[in-house]
Amino acid sequence: MTKNISNNGYDFVNLELPSGTLWATANVGASEPTEAGLYFQWGEVKGFKVDEVGEANGKKYFGWEDYKWNIDSGKYATYGSMLELKDDAAHVHMGGEWHIPTPEQVKELVDNTTSKWKRVNGVRGRLFTSKKDKTKSIFIPSAGYMGLGALKGKGSLGEIWTSKVGSYLSCTAETLDFGRGHVIQQAFYRSAGLLVRGV
């Protein structure tokens, strides 16, 4: 996987995408591409490691009861609302011009790369390789998601947030979802804990 250094000190790959969007090589909170990093509820800037999640007091539960945003009122209660930078985990943690990808940027990634289910250093995930330059790729681990105090789908499912509230249900936000046999864009409940990859 080709690495460059961004102006703000984070590694990125130029996948030769039509828009010129540069994708970070690792998730927010991870130091290597194979690490999960931190899990975030949509629109929250505080992330959590696996050992900080659970049902006991003091642990993050990742349910509606510990979600910051009211899904029935407020700035993110409207279908298709876009995340503000102050509520963008990638921007807050990485600084500079980094931000959570839009659904359009995720679609561009999927459309302009070939993806392969792969094991890298013992970690399952998807390798997205540029169609224009096959030496350039990013790896996103199948690190699952957090929900109701537990990690689910690790090793079989990958989920990263986009910056847009779901188009049909405001309690959801759009995501990139993948597994061994699929790569799709879908909506996921905003109270769940998903990974964040900066662009």
Phi, psi and chi 1 to 4 in degrees:
 res  aa     phi    psi   chi1   chi2   chi3   chi4
   1 MET       -  122.8  -71.5  170.8  -80.9      -
   2 THR   -71.5  138.3  -53.6      -      -      -
   3 LYS  -120.6  144.5  -75.0 -172.0  178.0 -178.2
   4 ASN  -129.9  172.9  -65.1  -53.2      -      -
   5 ILE  -114.9  126.9  -56.9  -63.8      -      -
   6 SER   -77.8  169.2   79.4      -      -      -
   7 ASN   -64.1  -22.6  -71.1  -23.7      -      -
   8 ASN  -100.9   12.5 -141.2   43.3      -      -
   9 GLY    90.1   10.4      -      -      -      -
  10 TYR  -109.9  139.1  -70.9   91.0      -      -
  11 ASP   -68.6  141.3  -67.8  -14.0      -      -
  12 PHE  -143.2  166.6   66.8   81.7      -      -
  13 VAL  -125.1  133.9  174.9      -      -      -
  14 ASN   -90.6  102.5 -178.2   -6.9      -      -
  15 LEU   -85.0   10.4  -65.9  165.8      -      -
  16 GLU    60.2   40.8  -50.6  -70.5  -17.9      -
  17 LEU   -76.9  151.2  -58.1  175.9      -      -
  18 PRO   -54.2  -37.7  -28.3   35.7      -      -
  19 SER   -80.5  -12.9   69.9      -      -      -
  20 GLY    83.1    6.2      -      -      -      -
  21 THR   -58.6  134.0  -62.5      -      -      -
  22 LEU  -106.3  128.3  -53.6  172.9      -      -
  23 TRP  -101.4  134.7  -78.5   75.3      -      -
  24 ALA   -62.8  150.9      -      -      -      -
  25 THR   -82.3  -14.6   60.0      -      -      -
  26 ALA  -140.0  157.6      -      -      -      -
  27 ASN   -70.1  160.4  -66.1  -28.3      -      -
  28 VAL   -60.6  129.0  172.2      -      -      -
  29 GLY    90.6   -4.0      -      -      -      -
  30 ALA  -107.6  146.0      -      -      -      -
  31 SER   -99.7  -14.0   57.7      -      -      -
  32 GLU  -133.0  152.1  -63.5  -67.3  -25.1      -
  33 PRO   -57.4  -29.0  -25.6   34.7      -      -
  34 THR   -83.7  -10.6   53.5      -      -      -
  35 GLU   -80.9  144.1  -67.7  178.9   10.5      -
  36 ALA   -66.3  -43.6      -      -      -      -
  37 GLY    85.7 -147.7      -      -      -      -
  38 LEU  -101.8  149.0  -61.0  171.1      -      -
  39 TYR  -101.2  133.6  -66.7   82.6      -      -
  40 PHE  -127.5  140.0  -64.2   87.0      -      -
  41 GLN   -73.1  151.3  -69.8  173.8  -44.9      -
  42 TRP   -63.2  128.9 -170.1   87.4      -      -
  43 GLY    83.5    2.2      -      -      -      -
  44 GLU  -101.2  142.9  -62.6 -101.3   16.0      -
  45 VAL  -104.6   -5.5  -62.7      -      -      -
  46 LYS   -94.1  121.3  178.9  172.3  173.6   52.9
  47 GLY  -103.1  164.3      -      -      -      -
  48 PHE  -133.4  142.1  -64.6   84.8      -      -
  49 LYS   -84.2  165.1  -62.1  177.0 -178.7  177.0
  50 VAL   -55.4  -42.7  173.2      -      -      -
  51 ASP   -75.0   -3.0   61.7    2.5      -      -
  52 GLU   -97.9    3.7  -63.1  175.1  -50.1      -
  53 VAL  -110.9  139.2  178.1      -      -      -
  54 GLY   169.8 -172.3      -      -      -      -
  55 GLU   -99.0   -9.1  -63.5 -173.5   43.9      -
  56 ALA   -75.5  158.7      -      -      -      -
  57 ASN   -57.4  139.3  -72.5  -21.5      -      -
  58 GLY    88.6   -7.1      -      -      -      -
  59 LYS  -100.5  152.3  -63.5  -81.1 -171.7  175.3
  60 LYS   -78.6  131.8 -179.5   68.1  173.6  177.0
  61 TYR   -96.8  -30.5 -175.2   61.6      -      -
  62 PHE    59.4   55.8  -76.3  104.2      -      -
  63 GLY  -130.5  179.1      -      -      -      -
  64 TRP   -63.7  -30.1  -66.9  115.2      -      -
  65 GLU   -68.8  -20.2   53.4  -91.5   56.7      -
  66 ASP  -118.2   25.8   64.3    0.0      -      -
  67 TYR   -96.6  136.9 -179.4   53.7      -      -
  68 LYS   -68.4  -39.3  177.0  179.1  179.7  179.0
  69 TRP   -97.1  133.9  -59.5  108.3      -      -
  70 ASN   -73.8  121.4 -173.2  -36.4      -      -
  71 ILE   -79.5   -8.3   61.6  171.0      -      -
  72 ASP  -101.2  -14.7  -63.0  -43.7      -      -
  73 SER  -151.6  166.9   63.3      -      -      -
  74 GLY    99.3 -177.4      -      -      -      -
  75 LYS   -71.6  -18.8   61.8 -177.6  174.5 -179.8
  76 TYR  -110.4   20.2  -63.5  127.6      -      -
  77 ALA   -89.5   -1.6      -      -      -      -
  78 THR  -100.7  136.6  -55.4      -      -      -
  79 TYR   -52.2  135.5  -53.9  147.4      -      -
  80 GLY    77.3    7.3      -      -      -      -
  81 SER   -59.7  146.8  -62.4      -      -      -
  82 MET  -103.4  142.8  -62.9  -59.2  -67.0      -
  83 LEU   -66.6  132.9 -167.3   61.3      -      -
  84 GLU   -79.9  149.3  -64.6 -179.2    7.4      -
  85 LEU   -59.5  -33.2  -77.0  179.8      -      -
  86 LYS   -68.5  -16.5   64.8 -176.9  178.3 -179.3
  87 ASP  -108.9   14.4  -57.3  -41.4      -      -
  88 ASP   -99.8  111.0 -176.4  -47.2      -      -
  89 ALA   -60.2  -38.5      -      -      -      -
  90 ALA   -65.1  -43.6      -      -      -      -
  91 HIS   -65.8  -44.8 -178.5   71.1      -      -
  92 VAL   -66.1  -40.6  170.2      -      -      -
  93 HIS   -82.4  -34.0  -75.6  -99.7      -      -
  94 MET  -101.4  -21.8  -59.3  172.2   75.3      -
  95 GLY    72.5 -164.9      -      -      -      -
  96 GLY    55.9 -134.4      -      -      -      -
  97 GLU  -101.2    8.1  -63.7 -178.7    0.8      -
  98 TRP   -63.7  145.0  -70.8  103.8      -      -
  99 HIS  -159.6  167.1   60.0   85.6      -      -
 100 ILE   -67.9  138.3  -70.9  175.1      -      -
 101 PRO   -65.5  149.3   23.4  -33.4      -      -
 102 THR   -78.3  163.8   64.2      -      -      -
 103 PRO   -57.9  -34.3  -26.0   35.1      -      -
 104 GLU   -65.7  -37.6  -68.1   75.8   20.2      -
 105 GLN   -69.7  -34.7  -72.4  172.0  -41.7      -
 106 VAL   -66.4  -44.1  166.6      -      -      -
 107 LYS   -60.8  -40.8 -175.9  177.1 -172.2  -56.5
 108 GLU   -62.0  -41.1 -179.4 -172.8   51.3      -
 109 LEU   -60.1  -49.2  172.1   71.9      -      -
 110 VAL   -64.4  -41.7  173.8      -      -      -
 111 ASP   -72.5  -25.9  -71.6  -11.7      -      -
 112 ASN  -112.6   16.1  -68.4  -83.9      -      -
 113 THR  -133.7  162.9   60.0      -      -      -
 114 THR  -103.5  138.9   56.7      -      -      -
 115 SER  -119.7  144.4   74.1      -      -      -
 116 LYS  -136.9  132.2 -178.3  178.2 -179.2 -178.6
 117 TRP   -69.5  124.9 -176.8 -107.0      -      -
 118 LYS  -148.6  155.6 -171.5  168.6 -177.9  173.5
 119 ARG  -107.3  121.5 -172.4 -171.9  -65.1  -94.9
 120 VAL  -119.4  119.7  175.3      -      -      -
 121 ASN    50.0   41.1  -63.4  -29.2      -      -
 122 GLY    82.8    0.8      -      -      -      -
 123 VAL  -109.9  127.1  176.5      -      -      -
 124 ARG   -80.3  148.2  -69.0 -171.8 -177.4   95.9
 125 GLY   177.0 -166.5      -      -      -      -
 126 ARG  -116.8  134.7  -81.8 -145.3  168.4 -104.3
 127 LEU  -102.1  118.5 -172.5   69.4      -      -
 128 PHE  -101.3  115.8  -65.7   84.0      -      -
 129 THR  -114.1  133.0  -58.6      -      -      -
 130 SER   -56.6  135.7  169.6      -      -      -
 131 LYS   -74.0  -22.9  -71.8 -178.5  178.5  178.5
 132 LYS   -87.2  -32.6  -72.8 -170.4  173.3 -178.7
 133 ASP  -140.6  101.2 -175.8  -16.0      -      -
 134 LYS   -71.5   -1.7  -63.0 -170.7 -174.5  -51.0
 135 THR   -86.6   -4.9   68.2      -      -      -
 136 LYS  -113.6  125.6  -63.3  179.0  176.9  179.6
 137 SER  -155.5  161.7   60.9      -      -      -
 138 ILE  -127.5  149.2   61.2  167.2      -      -
 139 PHE  -113.8  130.1  179.4   77.8      -      -
 140 ILE  -117.7  118.4  -56.2  178.3      -      -
 141 PRO   -71.3  150.3   27.0  -34.3      -      -
 142 SER   -86.4   75.2   58.7      -      -      -
 143 ALA   -95.4   10.5      -      -      -      -
 144 GLY    69.6 -156.5      -      -      -      -
 145 TYR  -148.9  163.2   67.0   94.8      -      -
 146 MET  -100.7  134.8  -66.3  -68.0 -178.7      -
 147 GLY  -156.9  128.9      -      -      -      -
 148 LEU    53.1   46.3  -53.1 -178.8      -      -
 149 GLY    82.9    8.3      -      -      -      -
 150 ALA  -141.4  152.9      -      -      -      -
 151 LEU   -87.0  129.8  175.0   61.8      -      -
 152 LYS  -127.9  141.5  -57.3  174.7 -178.2 -177.8
 153 GLY    80.2    9.0      -      -      -      -
 154 LYS   -61.6  132.7 -177.7  178.9  179.2 -179.5
 155 GLY    89.0  -11.7      -      -      -      -
 156 SER  -128.8  -15.6   61.3      -      -      -
 157 LEU  -139.3  139.9 -178.2   66.7      -      -
 158 GLY  -124.1  137.4      -      -      -      -
 159 GLU  -141.3  127.2  -66.3  -89.4    0.2      -
 160 ILE  -129.1  146.4   62.8  169.4      -      -
 161 TRP   -73.6  151.1  -72.4  123.2      -      -
 162 THR  -108.3 -179.3   76.7      -      -      -
 163 SER   -96.0   17.4   57.5      -      -      -
 164 LYS  -125.3  134.0 -174.6  178.8  180.0 -178.9
 165 VAL   -64.4  148.1  171.3      -      -      -
 166 GLY   -54.5  147.4      -      -      -      -
 167 SER   -77.0  -18.2  -61.4      -      -      -
 168 TYR  -119.2  -26.7  -58.1  103.5      -      -
 169 LEU  -132.7  120.0  -70.9  172.1      -      -
 170 SER   -74.2   -8.9   62.4      -      -      -
 171 CYS   -81.8   -0.2   60.9      -      -      -
 172 THR  -117.7  167.0   66.6      -      -      -
 173 ALA  -135.9  155.5      -      -      -      -
 174 GLU   -77.5  148.0  -64.3 -171.5   25.1      -
 175 THR  -139.7  166.9   69.1      -      -      -
 176 LEU   -99.5  124.3  170.2   64.3      -      -
 177 ASP  -122.8  132.9  171.2  -77.9      -      -
 178 PHE  -148.4  159.5   63.2   84.6      -      -
 179 GLY  -150.8 -159.2      -      -      -      -
 180 ARG   -62.0  -39.3  178.4 -175.7  -64.6  -85.0
 181 GLY  -117.4   11.1      -      -      -      -
 182 HIS  -150.0  151.7   72.3  -81.8      -      -
 183 VAL  -139.6  110.2 -179.6      -      -      -
 184 ILE  -138.9  163.7   59.7  172.6      -      -
 185 GLN  -103.8  133.0  -72.2 -179.7 -102.0      -
 186 GLN  -148.8 -179.2   68.0  167.8    8.1      -
 187 ALA  -107.7  144.9      -      -      -      -
 188 PHE  -135.3  148.6 -149.3   89.7      -      -
 189 TYR   -58.0  132.0  -70.5  115.3      -      -
 190 ARG   -67.9  -19.8  -69.2 -163.4  -89.4  139.4
 191 SER   -77.7  -15.4   61.7      -      -      -
 192 ALA   -72.0  160.9      -      -      -      -
 193 GLY  -101.3  110.1      -      -      -      -
 194 LEU  -115.3  168.8  -87.6   60.3      -      -
 195 LEU   -86.1  161.3  -57.8  173.2      -      -
 196 VAL  -127.0  130.7  167.9      -      -      -
 197 ARG  -121.9  124.5  179.0   66.5   63.6  101.9
 198 GLY   -81.2  151.5      -      -      -      -
 199 VAL  -130.3      -  -62.9      -      -      -
